[in-house]
């Protein structure tokens, strides 16, 4: 499992820059980020190298956020990998609520971040199929 921070921001120019500058300007590295638009608002999901410091910075800036657990999966960076992971979870009746992925510095590997309806079961079935589960990124 990986800890993720979800930040609620206004959907207007400069708001994402402000968020990223608060985090990055204080020495926290954003390792993964997803921005989702929802009308007048946006939801930024991110994983950092220091979530405790990131959350303290967000609190000091008066930004609304929450932390949660997501599943981090190390997978092959090749066609069909996402389909394989999705099929394993589907076969176990586990729903993927959202996902985002990025490539890594590890040659031919990618990291998939998943929010699923049954985290414990997802970890069990993926491990049984030989899928690498990440504890941090």
KOLPA-311830 format. One record per atom (N, C-alpha, C): residue number from 1; atom name; x negated, y negated, z negated. Coordinates in pm, 1 decimal, decimal comma, padded with zeros to 6 digits. Atoms other than C-alpha are relative to their C-alpha. Layout:
# KOLPA-311830
{rec NUM; CA; {X; Y; Z}};
...
This chain:
# KOLPA-311830
{rec 1; N; {-00083,5; 00118,0; 00000,0}};
{rec 1; CA; {00000,0; 00000,0; 00000,0}};
{rec 1; C; {-00088,2; -00124,6; 00000,0}};
{rec 2; N; {00070,4; 00126,4; -00012,6}};
{rec 2; CA; {-00106,1; -00354,0; 00073,9}};
{rec 2; C; {00092,1; -00109,7; -00053,0}};
{rec 3; N; {-00079,0; 00111,8; 00049,8}};
{rec 3; CA; {00009,3; -00669,7; -00101,9}};
{rec 3; C; {00007,8; -00109,3; 00106,2}};
{rec 4; N; {-00025,6; 00102,5; -00099,8}};
{rec 4; CA; {00162,1; -00929,8; 00128,2}};
{rec 4; C; {00066,3; -00119,7; -00067,4}};
{rec 5; N; {-00064,9; 00121,3; 00048,1}};
{rec 5; CA; {00263,5; -01290,0; 00060,8}};
{rec 5; C; {00092,5; -00049,9; 00110,7}};
{rec 6; N; {-00095,7; 00058,6; -00093,7}};
{rec 6; CA; {00575,5; -01428,9; 00229,6}};
{rec 6; C; {00025,4; -00143,4; -00044,4}};
{rec 7; N; {-00012,2; 00142,2; 00031,1}};
{rec 7; CA; {00592,2; -01809,0; 00247,4}};
{rec 7; C; {00111,4; -00058,9; 00086,3}};
{rec 8; N; {-00109,4; 00064,3; -00070,5}};
{rec 8; CA; {00902,4; -02006,8; 00343,3}};
{rec 8; C; {-00040,9; -00143,5; 00032,6}};
{rec 9; N; {00040,5; 00134,3; -00041,3}};
{rec 9; CA; {00829,7; -02321,1; 00545,7}};
{rec 9; C; {00106,5; -00060,8; 00091,2}};
{rec 10; N; {-00085,2; 00069,1; -00095,6}};
{rec 10; CA; {01020,8; -02583,9; 00742,1}};
{rec 10; C; {-00051,0; 00029,8; 00139,7}};
{rec 11; N; {00037,1; -00023,8; -00138,6}};
{rec 11; CA; {01023,6; -02518,3; 01115,1}};
{rec 11; C; {-00018,8; -00136,0; 00068,9}};
{rec 12; N; {00031,5; 00129,6; -00060,0}};
{rec 12; CA; {00853,0; -02840,9; 01224,7}};
{rec 12; C; {-00150,5; -00008,1; 00025,0}};
{rec 13; N; {00142,3; 00010,7; -00032,4}};
{rec 13; CA; {00518,8; -02947,0; 01373,0}};
{rec 13; C; {-00085,6; -00030,0; -00123,8}};
{rec 14; N; {00096,7; 00025,0; 00105,9}};
{rec 14; CA; {00226,7; -02932,1; 01132,8}};
{rec 14; C; {00017,9; 00081,6; -00125,6}};
{rec 15; N; {-00025,3; -00072,5; 00125,5}};
{rec 15; CA; {00384,8; -02714,9; 00865,4}};
{rec 15; C; {-00088,5; 00124,5; -00012,4}};
{rec 16; N; {00088,5; -00116,4; 00003,3}};
{rec 16; CA; {00190,4; -02399,8; 00960,5}};
{rec 16; C; {-00144,4; -00044,5; -00023,1}};
{rec 17; N; {00135,6; 00052,8; 00020,3}};
{rec 17; CA; {-00130,2; -02605,8; 00981,6}};
{rec 17; C; {-00021,9; -00035,9; -00146,4}};
{rec 18; N; {00010,2; 00036,5; 00141,7}};
{rec 18; CA; {-00063,1; -02741,0; 00633,0}};
{rec 18; C; {-00020,3; 00124,3; -00086,4}};
{rec 19; N; {00011,6; -00125,1; 00075,5}};
{rec 19; CA; {-00013,5; -02391,0; 00495,1}};
{rec 19; C; {-00138,7; 00061,4; 00017,3}};
{rec 20; N; {00129,8; -00063,5; -00027,1}};
{rec 20; CA; {-00325,6; -02252,7; 00663,3}};
{rec 20; C; {-00115,6; -00081,1; -00056,8}};
{rec 21; N; {00106,2; 00084,4; 00056,0}};
{rec 21; CA; {-00535,8; -02550,8; 00553,7}};
{rec 21; C; {-00004,0; 00007,6; -00152,4}};
{rec 22; N; {-00002,2; -00017,4; 00146,2}};
{rec 22; CA; {-00423,7; -02511,6; 00192,1}};
{rec 22; C; {-00074,5; 00128,8; -00035,7}};
{rec 23; N; {00060,5; -00129,9; 00029,5}};
{rec 23; CA; {-00529,6; -02146,2; 00198,4}};
{rec 23; C; {-00147,3; 00001,8; 00042,6}};
{rec 24; N; {00136,0; -00008,1; -00053,5}};
{rec 24; CA; {-00836,2; -02158,1; 00421,6}};
{rec 24; C; {-00093,1; -00108,2; -00051,7}};
{rec 25; N; {00081,8; 00110,2; 00050,4}};
{rec 25; CA; {-00956,2; -02495,1; 00296,1}};
{rec 25; C; {-00051,0; 00021,9; -00140,9}};
{rec 26; N; {00042,7; -00033,0; 00136,1}};
{rec 26; CA; {-00995,6; -02341,3; -00047,5}};
{rec 26; C; {-00069,4; 00135,2; -00006,9}};
{rec 27; N; {00084,9; -00118,4; -00002,5}};
{rec 27; CA; {-01202,7; -02043,5; 00063,4}};
{rec 27; C; {00070,5; 00133,8; 00003,8}};
{rec 28; N; {-00073,0; -00126,3; -00009,1}};
{rec 28; CA; {-00928,9; -01782,5; 00102,5}};
{rec 28; C; {00015,8; 00034,6; 00147,6}};
{rec 29; N; {-00006,5; -00045,3; -00138,4}};
{rec 29; CA; {-00945,5; -01581,4; 00425,3}};
{rec 29; C; {00134,7; 00066,7; 00026,2}};
{rec 30; N; {-00124,7; -00063,4; -00041,8}};
{rec 30; CA; {-00615,2; -01500,0; 00594,7}};
{rec 30; C; {-00038,4; 00113,3; 00094,3}};
{rec 31; N; {00039,1; -00118,2; -00077,4}};
{rec 31; CA; {-00668,4; -01145,6; 00724,5}};
{rec 31; C; {00103,3; 00037,5; 00104,7}};
{rec 32; N; {-00107,1; -00030,3; -00094,5}};
{rec 32; CA; {-00330,3; -01099,8; 00893,9}};
{rec 32; C; {00111,3; -00099,9; -00024,0}};
{rec 33; N; {-00105,8; 00098,6; 00011,9}};
{rec 33; CA; {-00041,9; -01334,0; 00966,9}};
{rec 33; C; {00107,8; 00028,1; 00103,6}};
{rec 34; N; {-00115,0; -00008,3; -00089,6}};
{rec 34; CA; {00304,5; -01315,4; 01119,0}};
{rec 34; C; {00089,7; -00117,7; -00032,1}};
{rec 35; N; {-00093,1; 00111,0; 00016,4}};
{rec 35; CA; {00530,1; -01617,3; 01173,6}};
{rec 35; C; {00129,9; 00035,5; 00070,5}};
{rec 36; N; {-00131,9; -00030,2; -00055,1}};
{rec 36; CA; {00901,5; -01561,3; 01226,5}};
{rec 36; C; {00085,7; -00125,4; -00012,8}};
{rec 37; N; {-00086,3; 00117,8; -00003,3}};
{rec 37; CA; {01137,4; -01842,7; 01325,9}};
{rec 37; C; {00141,9; 00039,5; -00036,6}};
{rec 38; N; {-00139,8; -00022,8; 00038,0}};
{rec 38; CA; {01481,7; -01864,1; 01169,6}};
{rec 38; C; {00070,9; -00134,8; -00003,0}};
{rec 39; N; {-00066,7; 00129,7; -00008,5}};
{rec 39; CA; {01642,3; -02185,7; 01291,3}};
{rec 39; C; {-00087,1; -00111,5; -00053,4}};
{rec 40; N; {00072,3; 00113,8; 00056,7}};
{rec 40; CA; {01529,2; -02477,3; 01078,3}};
{rec 40; C; {-00115,9; 00042,1; -00090,4}};
{rec 41; N; {00102,7; -00049,1; 00091,5}};
{rec 41; CA; {01299,6; -02258,5; 00871,5}};
{rec 41; C; {-00085,8; 00105,7; 00067,3}};
{rec 42; N; {00087,7; -00105,4; -00046,4}};
{rec 42; CA; {01013,4; -02021,0; 00924,5}};
{rec 42; C; {-00041,6; 00085,9; -00117,9}};
{rec 43; N; {00050,4; -00091,1; 00101,5}};
{rec 43; CA; {00884,6; -01721,8; 00735,1}};
{rec 43; C; {-00138,6; 00043,9; 00045,4}};
{rec 44; N; {00137,2; -00040,1; -00027,7}};
{rec 44; CA; {00510,8; -01665,8; 00725,7}};
{rec 44; C; {-00033,2; 00116,3; -00091,5}};
{rec 45; N; {00047,0; -00114,9; 00077,0}};
{rec 45; CA; {00396,9; -01321,7; 00618,6}};
{rec 45; C; {-00150,1; 00005,9; 00019,1}};
{rec 46; N; {00145,2; -00003,5; -00012,6}};
{rec 46; CA; {00028,5; -01298,9; 00540,0}};
{rec 46; C; {-00063,1; 00090,2; -00103,6}};
{rec 47; N; {00084,5; -00078,8; 00087,8}};
{rec 47; CA; {-00235,7; -01082,1; 00386,6}};
{rec 47; C; {-00132,1; -00072,5; -00005,2}};
{rec 48; N; {00124,9; 00074,1; 00016,4}};
{rec 48; CA; {-00540,3; -01254,6; 00244,9}};
{rec 48; C; {-00104,0; 00085,9; -00071,9}};
{rec 49; N; {00105,1; -00071,2; 00073,0}};
{rec 49; CA; {-00869,1; -01151,4; 00093,1}};
{rec 49; C; {00004,6; -00029,5; -00150,1}};
{rec 50; N; {-00012,7; 00033,0; 00141,2}};
{rec 50; CA; {-00763,3; -01305,7; -00240,2}};
{rec 50; C; {00142,5; -00052,0; -00024,4}};
{rec 51; N; {-00139,8; 00039,6; 00014,2}};
{rec 51; CA; {-00386,2; -01306,3; -00290,6}};
{rec 51; C; {00028,3; -00076,5; -00128,4}};
{rec 52; N; {-00023,8; 00071,9; 00126,0}};
{rec 52; CA; {-00401,7; -01421,3; -00652,2}};
{rec 52; C; {-00035,2; -00147,6; 00014,9}};
{rec 53; N; {00039,8; 00139,2; -00022,5}};
{rec 53; CA; {-00591,4; -01737,4; -00555,0}};
{rec 53; C; {00094,4; -00066,0; 00099,2}};
{rec 54; N; {-00091,9; 00055,6; -00100,3}};
{rec 54; CA; {-00367,7; -01787,8; -00249,5}};
{rec 54; C; {00132,3; -00038,6; -00065,1}};
{rec 55; N; {-00127,4; 00029,2; 00065,1}};
{rec 55; CA; {-00054,3; -01769,6; -00465,4}};
{rec 55; C; {-00011,7; -00118,4; -00096,0}};
{rec 56; N; {00020,9; 00115,5; 00088,5}};
{rec 56; CA; {-00199,4; -02015,1; -00717,7}};
{rec 56; C; {-00004,2; -00128,8; 00082,4}};
{rec 57; N; {00006,7; 00117,3; -00087,9}};
{rec 57; CA; {-00275,5; -02257,0; -00432,4}};
{rec 57; C; {00138,4; -00037,0; 00052,1}};
{rec 58; N; {-00134,9; 00024,9; -00049,0}};
{rec 58; CA; {00075,9; -02218,4; -00292,2}};
{rec 58; C; {00088,4; -00059,1; -00109,8}};
{rec 59; N; {-00077,7; 00051,4; 00112,9}};
{rec 59; CA; {00227,9; -02276,4; -00635,4}};
{rec 59; C; {-00035,5; -00145,5; -00026,8}};
{rec 60; N; {00045,4; 00137,4; 00023,0}};
{rec 60; CA; {00016,6; -02589,8; -00686,1}};
{rec 60; C; {00050,4; -00095,0; 00108,0}};
{rec 61; N; {-00047,6; 00082,0; -00112,0}};
{rec 61; CA; {00131,1; -02716,3; -00343,8}};
{rec 61; C; {00152,7; -00009,3; 00002,9}};
{rec 62; N; {-00145,1; 00004,1; 00006,1}};
{rec 62; CA; {00495,6; -02659,5; -00438,2}};
{rec 62; C; {00068,6; 00077,9; 00111,1}};
{rec 63; N; {-00056,3; -00080,2; -00108,6}};
{rec 63; CA; {00550,5; -02404,2; -00162,8}};
{rec 63; C; {00072,8; 00120,9; -00056,6}};
{rec 64; N; {-00080,8; -00113,9; 00042,4}};
{rec 64; CA; {00813,6; -02132,9; -00196,6}};
{rec 64; C; {-00056,5; 00127,7; 00062,5}};
{rec 65; N; {00058,9; -00124,6; -00049,3}};
{rec 65; CA; {00672,3; -01780,2; -00169,1}};
{rec 65; C; {00041,7; 00115,5; -00089,9}};
{rec 66; N; {-00016,2; -00120,4; 00081,5}};
{rec 66; CA; {00703,4; -01425,1; -00291,5}};
{rec 66; C; {-00103,8; 00101,1; 00046,0}};
{rec 67; N; {00092,7; -00105,8; -00039,0}};
{rec 67; CA; {00474,0; -01126,5; -00294,5}};
{rec 67; C; {00076,6; 00131,2; 00006,2}};
{rec 68; N; {-00063,9; -00129,3; -00014,1}};
{rec 68; CA; {00561,4; -00775,3; -00193,8}};
{rec 68; C; {-00100,0; 00101,4; 00051,7}};
{rec 69; N; {00086,4; -00107,2; -00047,8}};
{rec 69; CA; {00416,5; -00442,6; -00092,4}};
{rec 69; C; {00044,8; 00045,6; 00137,6}};
{rec 70; N; {-00023,5; -00053,0; -00133,4}};
{rec 70; CA; {00387,0; -00325,0; 00265,1}};
{rec 70; C; {-00096,3; 00116,7; 00020,9}};
{rec 71; N; {00082,6; -00115,2; -00033,2}};
{rec 71; CA; {00229,2; -00023,1; 00426,7}};
{rec 71; C; {-00103,9; -00042,6; 00102,4}};
{rec 72; N; {00108,2; 00025,6; -00094,8}};
{rec 72; CA; {-00108,9; -00062,0; 00597,2}};
{rec 72; C; {-00048,5; 00132,1; 00056,9}};
{rec 73; N; {00036,9; -00124,1; -00066,9}};
{rec 73; CA; {-00193,0; 00206,7; 00852,1}};
{rec 73; C; {-00115,0; -00028,0; 00096,1}};
{rec 74; N; {00109,7; 00007,7; -00095,9}};
{rec 74; CA; {-00522,2; 00251,7; 01036,1}};
{rec 74; C; {00031,6; 00097,2; 00112,8}};
{rec 75; N; {-00037,2; -00085,4; -00112,9}};
{rec 75; CA; {-00448,2; 00382,5; 01383,2}};
{rec 75; C; {-00095,3; -00022,7; 00116,5}};
{rec 76; N; {00080,7; 00012,4; -00120,2}};
{rec 76; CA; {-00620,8; 00438,4; 01714,6}};
{rec 76; C; {00048,5; -00120,9; 00080,3}};
{rec 77; N; {-00033,1; 00113,3; -00085,9}};
{rec 77; CA; {-00632,6; 00128,6; 01936,7}};
{rec 77; C; {00009,6; 00049,9; 00143,2}};
{rec 78; N; {-00021,9; -00055,2; -00133,8}};
{rec 78; CA; {-00491,9; 00303,7; 02242,9}};
{rec 78; C; {00149,6; 00015,0; 00023,9}};
{rec 79; N; {-00141,8; -00015,4; -00029,7}};
{rec 79; CA; {-00159,7; 00340,4; 02422,5}};
{rec 79; C; {00059,3; 00123,9; -00067,5}};
{rec 80; N; {-00070,7; -00110,9; 00062,9}};
{rec 80; CA; {00088,5; 00558,4; 02235,3}};
{rec 80; C; {-00014,4; 00008,9; -00149,7}};
{rec 81; N; {00022,0; -00009,9; 00145,0}};
{rec 81; CA; {-00044,7; 00506,0; 01881,9}};
{rec 81; C; {00118,6; -00052,2; -00079,8}};
{rec 82; N; {-00114,5; 00055,7; 00071,5}};
{rec 82; CA; {00241,8; 00285,8; 01769,9}};
{rec 82; C; {00121,5; 00091,4; 00014,3}};
{rec 83; N; {-00109,5; -00094,6; -00020,4}};
{rec 83; CA; {00490,3; 00528,7; 01922,6}};
{rec 83; C; {-00013,6; 00122,1; -00088,7}};
{rec 84; N; {00024,1; -00116,5; 00085,2}};
{rec 84; CA; {00330,0; 00817,5; 01731,8}};
{rec 84; C; {00037,2; -00030,0; -00145,5}};
{rec 85; N; {-00030,0; 00037,6; 00139,0}};
{rec 85; CA; {00348,8; 00637,7; 01395,0}};
{rec 85; C; {00151,1; -00018,5; -00016,9}};
{rec 86; N; {-00145,1; 00023,7; 00006,4}};
{rec 86; CA; {00706,9; 00524,8; 01465,8}};
{rec 86; C; {00077,4; 00130,9; 00002,8}};
{rec 87; N; {-00068,3; -00129,6; -00009,9}};
{rec 87; CA; {00808,4; 00879,5; 01560,8}};
{rec 87; C; {-00012,3; 00080,7; -00128,5}};
{rec 88; N; {00019,3; -00071,7; 00126,3}};
{rec 88; CA; {00659,2; 01030,4; 01244,8}};
{rec 88; C; {00098,3; -00052,0; -00104,5}};
{rec 89; N; {-00090,5; 00059,7; 00098,4}};
{rec 89; CA; {00859,0; 00787,0; 01032,4}};
{rec 89; C; {00145,9; 00026,5; 00036,3}};
{rec 90; N; {-00136,7; -00025,5; -00044,9}};
{rec 90; CA; {01175,0; 00827,3; 01239,6}};
{rec 90; C; {00041,2; 00143,5; -00028,9}};
{rec 91; N; {-00029,1; -00141,1; 00025,2}};
{rec 91; CA; {01156,2; 01206,8; 01212,7}};
{rec 91; C; {00026,9; 00028,0; -00147,9}};
{rec 92; N; {-00021,5; -00015,2; 00144,5}};
{rec 92; CA; {01150,0; 01164,2; 00833,3}};
{rec 92; C; {00113,9; -00090,3; -00049,0}};
{rec 93; N; {-00113,8; 00088,5; 00031,3}};
{rec 93; CA; {01453,9; 00928,9; 00846,3}};
{rec 93; C; {-00041,5; -00124,8; -00077,0}};
{rec 94; N; {00049,5; 00122,7; 00062,2}};
{rec 94; CA; {01244,3; 00630,5; 00739,5}};
{rec 94; C; {00016,7; -00113,8; 00100,5}};
{rec 95; N; {-00025,4; 00114,9; -00085,8}};
{rec 95; CA; {01352,0; 00295,7; 00882,8}};
{rec 95; C; {-00112,1; -00101,9; -00011,2}};
{rec 96; N; {00097,4; 00109,0; -00003,6}};
{rec 96; CA; {01095,9; 00035,7; 00989,3}};
{rec 96; C; {00079,1; -00130,0; 00005,3}};
{rec 97; N; {-00073,2; 00126,1; 00007,8}};
{rec 97; CA; {01233,0; -00302,3; 00884,3}};
{rec 97; C; {-00070,0; -00109,5; 00079,9}};
{rec 98; N; {00078,2; 00086,8; -00087,0}};
{rec 98; CA; {00952,5; -00500,9; 01048,5}};
{rec 98; C; {-00142,2; 00052,4; 00004,9}};
{rec 99; N; {00138,4; -00045,0; -00016,6}};
{rec 99; CA; {00597,7; -00450,2; 01169,0}};
{rec 99; C; {-00080,1; -00107,4; 00072,9}};
{rec 100; N; {00091,6; 00079,4; -00079,7}};
{rec 100; CA; {00297,0; -00639,5; 01297,0}};
{rec 100; C; {-00134,9; 00070,2; -00001,9}};
{rec 101; N; {00125,4; -00074,3; -00014,9}};
{rec 101; CA; {-00039,8; -00515,5; 01414,6}};
{rec 101; C; {-00110,5; -00093,9; 00047,5}};
{rec 102; N; {00115,8; 00075,3; -00047,6}};
{rec 102; CA; {-00389,2; -00641,6; 01487,5}};
{rec 102; C; {-00117,3; 00094,9; 00014,5}};
{rec 103; N; {00118,5; -00082,9; -00017,8}};
{rec 103; CA; {-00718,9; -00501,4; 01606,0}};
{rec 103; C; {-00100,2; -00032,8; -00109,4}};
{rec 104; N; {00097,1; 00015,1; 00107,7}};
{rec 104; CA; {-01011,0; -00459,7; 01368,9}};
{rec 104; C; {-00140,7; -00006,8; 00055,3}};
{rec 105; N; {00141,3; -00004,3; -00036,7}};
{rec 105; CA; {-01386,5; -00481,7; 01370,6}};
{rec 105; C; {-00047,6; 00144,0; 00016,0}};
{rec 106; N; {00032,5; -00141,6; -00014,8}};
{rec 106; CA; {-01385,3; -00103,0; 01355,2}};
{rec 106; C; {00029,4; 00038,3; 00144,7}};
{rec 107; N; {-00015,3; -00030,2; -00142,0}};
{rec 107; CA; {-01437,6; 00017,8; 01710,7}};
{rec 107; C; {00117,8; 00093,3; 00026,5}};
{rec 108; N; {-00114,4; -00078,0; -00048,5}};
{rec 108; CA; {-01122,4; 00146,8; 01880,7}};
{rec 108; C; {00103,4; 00029,5; -00108,8}};
{rec 109; N; {-00100,2; -00015,3; 00105,7}};
{rec 109; CA; {-00907,4; 00103,4; 01568,2}};
{rec 109; C; {00084,9; -00126,8; -00008,2}};
{rec 110; N; {-00090,9; 00111,6; 00024,3}};
{rec 110; CA; {-00610,6; -00118,9; 01491,6}};
{rec 110; C; {00068,2; 00024,1; -00133,7}};
{rec 111; N; {-00071,9; -00010,3; 00126,1}};
{rec 111; CA; {-00419,9; -00192,1; 01174,7}};
{rec 111; C; {00144,4; -00038,1; 00025,8}};
{rec 112; N; {-00143,4; 00022,2; -00011,3}};
{rec 112; CA; {-00042,4; -00170,8; 01163,2}};
{rec 112; C; {00054,7; -00027,2; -00139,3}};
{rec 113; N; {-00065,3; 00033,3; 00126,2}};
{rec 113; CA; {00149,2; -00341,6; 00883,8}};
{rec 113; C; {00148,6; 00030,3; 00017,9}};
{rec 114; N; {-00139,3; -00043,2; -00008,7}};
{rec 114; CA; {00492,9; -00191,1; 00818,4}};
{rec 114; C; {00075,3; -00030,2; -00128,2}};
{rec 115; N; {-00094,2; 00008,0; 00111,9}};
{rec 115; CA; {00781,3; -00278,5; 00592,7}};
{rec 115; C; {00102,8; 00108,1; 00028,2}};
{rec 116; N; {-00089,8; -00113,7; -00018,8}};
{rec 116; CA; {00981,9; 00039,9; 00550,7}};
{rec 116; C; {00097,7; 00009,3; -00117,2}};
{rec 117; N; {-00100,7; -00010,4; 00105,2}};
{rec 117; CA; {01288,9; 00134,8; 00348,3}};
{rec 117; C; {-00038,0; 00097,2; -00111,4}};
{rec 118; N; {00044,1; -00094,9; 00103,0}};
{rec 118; CA; {01107,4; 00411,5; 00155,7}};
{rec 118; C; {-00151,8; 00011,6; 00007,2}};
{rec 119; N; {00145,4; 00009,9; -00006,2}};
{rec 119; CA; {00742,5; 00325,5; 00098,3}};
{rec 119; C; {-00069,3; 00128,6; -00044,6}};
{rec 120; N; {00063,0; -00121,4; 00053,8}};
{rec 120; CA; {00652,8; 00631,1; -00111,2}};
{rec 120; C; {00011,7; 00116,9; 00098,3}};
{rec 121; N; {-00021,3; -00109,2; -00094,9}};
{rec 121; CA; {00804,8; 00877,5; 00134,9}};
{rec 121; C; {-00079,6; -00023,5; 00128,2}};
{rec 122; N; {00076,1; 00032,5; -00121,5}};
{rec 122; CA; {00643,3; 00696,8; 00430,1}};
{rec 122; C; {-00147,2; 00035,8; -00017,7}};
{rec 123; N; {00140,5; -00032,8; 00027,5}};
{rec 123; CA; {00299,4; 00731,0; 00270,8}};
{rec 123; C; {-00019,8; 00150,9; 00001,8}};
{rec 124; N; {00011,4; -00146,4; 00005,4}};
{rec 124; CA; {00358,5; 01100,6; 00203,2}};
{rec 124; C; {00003,3; 00063,0; 00138,9}};
{rec 125; N; {-00012,7; -00064,9; -00130,8}};
{rec 125; CA; {00473,6; 01190,4; 00555,4}};
{rec 125; C; {-00112,9; -00039,4; 00094,3}};
{rec 126; N; {00110,5; 00041,5; -00086,7}};
{rec 126; CA; {00204,2; 00987,1; 00727,7}};
{rec 126; C; {-00130,0; 00070,2; -00040,0}};
{rec 127; N; {00120,3; -00071,3; 00045,2}};
{rec 127; CA; {-00070,2; 01139,2; 00512,9}};
{rec 127; C; {00003,3; 00146,5; 00042,4}};
{rec 128; N; {-00013,8; -00139,8; -00043,3}};
{rec 128; CA; {00063,8; 01487,3; 00591,4}};
{rec 128; C; {-00036,3; 00017,2; 00147,5}};
{rec 129; N; {00031,7; -00003,5; -00143,1}};
{rec 129; CA; {00017,5; 01403,9; 00961,3}};
{rec 129; C; {-00141,9; -00049,5; 00029,3}};
{rec 130; N; {00139,2; 00040,7; -00017,5}};
{rec 130; CA; {-00341,2; 01287,2; 00901,4}};
{rec 130; C; {-00020,7; -00147,7; 00028,7}};
{rec 131; N; {00009,5; 00144,0; -00024,2}};
{rec 131; CA; {-00269,9; 00914,0; 00929,0}};
{rec 131; C; {-00067,9; -00066,2; -00119,8}};
{rec 132; N; {00072,7; 00071,3; 00105,9}};
{rec 132; CA; {-00504,1; 00686,8; 00730,3}};
{rec 132; C; {00084,1; -00115,2; -00055,1}};
{rec 133; N; {-00074,5; 00105,4; 00068,7}};
{rec 133; CA; {-00323,7; 00468,2; 00476,2}};
{rec 133; C; {-00101,1; -00091,1; -00068,3}};
{rec 134; N; {00093,1; 00096,4; 00056,7}};
{rec 134; CA; {-00498,5; 00149,5; 00365,0}};
{rec 134; C; {00049,6; -00051,9; -00133,8}};
{rec 135; N; {-00031,8; 00057,5; 00129,8}};
{rec 135; CA; {-00510,4; 00017,8; 00010,3}};
{rec 135; C; {-00018,7; -00152,5; 00001,0}};
{rec 136; N; {00020,2; 00143,2; -00016,9}};
{rec 136; CA; {-00635,0; -00326,0; 00115,5}};
{rec 136; C; {-00056,2; -00025,6; 00139,6}};
{rec 137; N; {00048,6; 00035,2; -00134,7}};
{rec 137; CA; {-00739,1; -00510,6; 00427,6}};
{rec 137; C; {-00110,4; -00102,3; -00013,5}};
